[in-house]
Amino acid sequence: MLQIVLPLPDATLHAHNKGKWQSKSKAVRTLRELAHLTAIDPTHGEPWEFAGITYRFYFKDRRRRDAANCVQSMKPAVDGVVDAGIIAGDDWQRLQIDGVFCAVDKENPRTVLELSL
């Protein structure tokens, strides 16, 4: 299993955020590049042809959130993992969503992407 720890996604990446694509472009680029740099592992070898992904969101409070929206907002991060050569692609034939978990961690809010064969 490979764990990639990232900050919680920027609010501009949420599906319900209205506005033009230009208003999201900086947040998309930033998250994609951060995930790419975080996931790079020279010892990884060839990209996995198939993987499962589990999304773990740790929030600073108990405010109600839409878990599916949180997953959608992490799309640039998954693209960054593909860019890093960890998985061969993120289409349905190569990447399966194994789970989505949400919890509270007031001291360390974050997102953890868990990839497994």
Number of C-alpha atoms within 10 A of each C-alpha: 9 14 14 16 15 18 15 17 22 14 13 18 24 18 13 9 11 11 9 8 11 9 13 17 12 13 17 23 14 15 25 22 19 17 26 23 14 17 23 17 12 10 6 12 9 11 14 18 14 18 22 16 20 18 20 20 24 21 19 14 11 12 7 6 10 9 15 11 13 22 20 13 21 24 17 22 25 23 19 24 27 21 19 20 19 23 22 18 20 17 9 9 10 14 21 16 13 13 11 15 12 16 13 15 14 12 9 11 16 18 22 18 21 18 23 16 12
